[in-house]
Amino acid sequence: MYVAVDDPDALYAKAKAAGARIEMELRNTDYGSRDFICRDPEGNLWSFGTYWPKAHEKPTEA
């Protein structure tokens, strides 16, 4: 799962402090996103970053 976020640096710090296993360190991609990948305590893989494919649109609220 990929979750678009406004501040991946803050989320990375929070996830790491909470004990998430970091699978891919925080990085800047060649397509303009800043992202990282981690696993939660149940082993689920999560990807977080700034990439939003429709940058001119706001993400929909769930």
C-alpha positions in Angstrom: 0.0 0.0 0.0 1.2 3.5 -0.8 0.0 6.4 1.2 0.6 10.0 0.0 1.6 12.3 2.9 2.5 15.9 3.3 5.5 15.4 5.6 7.3 12.1 5.1 10.2 13.2 7.3 8.0 13.7 10.4 6.1 10.4 9.7 9.4 8.5 9.2 10.7 9.8 12.6 7.4 8.9 14.3 7.3 5.4 12.7 10.9 4.7 13.6 10.4 5.9 17.2 7.4 3.6 17.5 9.5 0.6 16.5 8.5 0.1 12.9 11.0 -1.9 10.9 12.3 0.3 8.2 12.6 -1.6 4.9 13.7 1.3 2.8 15.3 4.5 4.3 13.8 7.9 3.6 14.9 9.0 0.2 14.3 11.4 -2.7 13.2 9.6 -5.9 14.1 10.5 -9.5 10.4 11.3 -10.2 10.2 13.9 -7.4 8.8 12.0 -4.5 10.3 11.7 -1.0 9.4 8.4 0.5 10.2 5.4 2.7 8.9 1.9 3.3 8.4 0.2 6.7 6.7 -2.8 8.3 4.2 -2.5 11.2 4.3 -4.8 14.2 2.1 -7.4 12.4 4.5 -7.5 9.4 2.4 -5.5 7.0 4.4 -3.5 4.4 3.6 0.2 4.2 5.0 2.8 1.7 4.7 6.5 2.5 5.7 9.4 0.3 4.8 12.7 -1.3 4.1 11.3 -4.7 0.5 12.1 -5.9 0.0 11.2 -9.5 -2.6 13.9 -10.0 -0.6 16.7 -8.4 -3.0 19.4 -9.6 -5.8 17.6 -7.6 -6.1 17.4 -3.8 -6.3 13.8 -2.4 -9.8 12.7 -1.6 -10.8 12.4 2.1 -11.6 8.9 3.3 
